[in-house]
């Protein structure tokens, strides 16, 4: 079975019902998406499939239809994505475990709404759990990233 991740095509020999998360981590060695709950409730495993944020623990590889982007493919060491830059600027991460999923959710939100309100940010980002409680920093970082993406 073929899968395109971060612009690179891979051939994987796995069962069709294997979750995308395990294909990424165990078969391809891509460790940015984290295992949190396994039931698509926490968001630690969030990746993009054709730009849409999805929980990779709940997508079977056989059902995958599209190109996958993980936190490793969002930006480059030479040019971080605006969301990644904002995360650093606002020192969002504490333990950091949920942050790849948080960043991927924020980037997807900004792809679909370039200037979200505080309420929309809270609604979109509250679906990704942060046990450290960095939600105020997350909101500030999303607003900063939106401004950067909008050239403000």
PyMOL commands that set and color helices and strands:
alter all, ss='L'
color gray80, all
select helices_A, chain A and resi 20-27+56-58+61-63+71-74+82-89+99-112+118-125+135-149
alter helices_A, ss='H'
color red, helices_A
select strands_A, chain A and resi 2-5+8-11+46-49+52-55+68-69
alter strands_A, ss='S'
color yellow, strands_A
deselect
rebuild
show_as cartoon
